[in-house]
Amino acid sequence: MPTVAEIFETMVYGPAPESRDPARAWLDGHGRELQLFINGTWVAPQSGQYLETRSPADNQPLARVAAAGPADVDAAVAAARAAFPAWSALPGHARARYLYAIARQVQKQARLLAVLESLDNGKSIRETRDIDIPLVARHFYYHAGWAQLMASELAGYVSLGVVGQIIPWNFPLLMLAWKIAPALAMGNTVVLKPAKFTPLTALAFAEIVQAAGLPPGVVNILTGDAGQVGDTLVRHPDVDKIAFTGSTDVGRSLRRATAGSGKRLSLELGGKSPFIVFDDADLDSVVEGVVDAIWFNQGQVCCAGSRLLVQETIAEPLYAKLRERMEKLRVGDSLDKAIDIGAIVGPVQLETIRGLVQQGVDEGATLWQPSWACPTEGCYFPPSLFTNVAPAATIAQVEIFGPVLVAMTFRTPSEAVALANNTRYGLAASVWSDNLNLALDIARRVKAGTVWVNSTNLFDAAAGFGGYRESGFGREGGREGLYEYVRPAWDERVGSMQYAVGSDDAVGSRQYAVGSDDAVGSRQYAVGSDESDGRRQAAVGSEDGVGSSTQNSKLKTQNSKLKTQPAFPPIDRTPKLYIGGKQARPDSGYSRPVYGPEGHLLGEVGEGNRKDIRNAVEAAHKAAGWADSTGHSRAQILYYIAENLAARAAEFAARLVASTGQAPEQAGAEVEASIDRLFTYAAWADKYDGQVHHTPIRNVTIAMPEAIGVIGIACPHEHPLLGCVALVAPAIAMGNTVVVIPSEPHPLSATDLYQVFDTSDLPAGVVNIVTGARELLTRVLAEHDDVDALWYFGTAAGSTLVEEASAGNMKRTWVNYGHPRAWHDPVQGAGPEFLREATQVKNIWVPYGE
Ligand code: NAD
């Protein structure tokens, strides 16, 4: 025991233990054996099996917890299904009262929850008491508000149904709140699976649900292991959505497991977030920031600032300050209020961290750890700093999920951005500089869902959270998070069983066999000699008809002429592919025939292949500057495209009549609707704004919708012009560049569009068109790692393919499962849904005050 004089000299803290009594009493009250929570009551697992949960701080057992099996999953899903109609039909105000009651209960039980969480997870009581549990309550309050406002603020949207939710162990109760609060607010019922390491607070939450008087079946909690519970839940046919937080590898397997099922999916996955420090930053604040970034929760944080990127001139002074601070950090028992770093969640995770740290040393990086030793009982790892790290080193690329910081240097802002984005993830970033202009510019250029300026690891229910790239898709929190739990009221397809099959079947009598190159058709044509290019005669509609008041009547006359001449127009052109603003011959050298409704040959289009798609993706990336152009400029170009399409309306209508056999009036209406869509998205280009969130910390939190990047678009076979324009226009209006696969049977309207683009100042590479076998080309896009999102409107089988094959780089997908969409309808064929699909929200936190 040190003397007072010694303590005065060394300023060493003594232990300041929080009492474990509330948790002990709660566990004893359950006989140290916890059951499943199904349909509002505690139920023993049908297998009769239990798992043990231990405290990682001292390796002592805490309780036995039921191991659910498939039969329990069935029972929980059935309970949630039975509860859904009444729960979703409740007025929003009634649901708001329940959520408010939950929030109040969380506050009343805060001490129990904080102690239980610290015991079960090993994280420090200061964090659970001051951060996790208050944020849990805040989440329920915030979403009580959205339940109240749903009818007015989300008019036209309805609840999804039964939601399966799977959460990790690093913020057990907070992740539960992030999942359950929005789901319930939007009228869904849930079956939640906590992580095997940390089941206790979810079970304590079940009691809160009971105390708040929620109807049975609205919330069900199933403990157990991933294979028995998680996998069964994911594949369950009566689950309408899966919301998952966890590792990227498991997220990827879930993407594949749910592909084609029609289940909605949101994935919050891993990260390797950059912490970027410029030479004008206040280094003392930076050091405290780093402590919060990588030693908060032992570094077991998905958005941990695990890559320290420092401007070269200040690297050594910063490292010196950091080492000094690390020497003073305290590692120990999670219930000790005087510790900085608690225990690692379990031996398996500890081994993973040790293995990766060893690999860092083996690969030549320099490891520094404080001189003191960690406690020997329990799962502990010291705070660690790696310097001299190559950007491609394993420890610079792989998520370690432990208290390990990896430092690298940069010279210029652009180098900082390049290093920051040199990762497959895109969850968060932190930027430190006293130059706000510079910090905000970096925030804009870093690919991450959340960017903290001169701060780190700030969270609030009002600010959406979620990733770019392999950090997953979907957002939790904020208004944007609500859309993960609703669907447009017109869209009947929820769940896996309810799809009308194949809108494409309705497209004429010709079926296009796809799936192999051989299926492309026996007739292949060597592409266009110059001679054939020369034969460009507009089928109908000369320029002089344009804009005149008699345009419509001329169109009608021309169209009725067309009707009586089914063989018209002759084979007059072989449009090429359109890549990087230029017409390009297909790599294959072949073209494919295009037939009219009566089977007569209308023309030929290029037979695109893998190489053409790759070229188109490259061209689309080169045009990335489009995202930086102003909404105003993009709007002007969209208006110009509309103007030029209007100028050739008659010609486009005639083309539609000739290729689809639709009535001239319908064709005219399709052209008009396409012009209308272009106006709609020109209008939105400078109006789809972000928000400033009221986060209850001294921050301006700016939520900016950003372009996703390169979007692949596989157009529907039906409505070959409108289907294409309705998808391309919102995508480019929001700053994306696109690779378009036009309607396979009727590609000519889309290829005619490139002449319109050429005369409308659209920069090269913003829109690229590759004709050919839609499903084959779609697969190439789905598997392409440089495509950021893929939209597909075709068959159920094609939709499955897109979801499965896109799991490689976890690109965002938007598919129709073969379900038709009324493209003419302004609700189904246009509007906010399209804009949301074309953007991702970045939340930038900017603190204020001295
Ligand atoms: P994990 O992926 O191993 O497990 C997460 C959950 O999924 C657990 O409940 C687990 O039992 C379950 N699971 C595992 N395999 C499954 C399967 N095949 N089918 C269904 N369910 C399955 O992740 P973890 O180790 O618990 O958590 C750490 C990971 O979570 C890290 O990668 C971290 O970055 C990530 N994370 C992300 C966020 C975020 O918001 N993006 C937040 C916290 C943690």
Residues whose N, C-alpha, C, O or C-beta is under 5 A from the ligand:
A	BS01	NAD	I166 I167 P168 W169 K193 P194 A195 K196 D225 A226 G230 D231 T245 G246 S247 T248 V250 E268 L269 G270 G271 V301 C302 S471
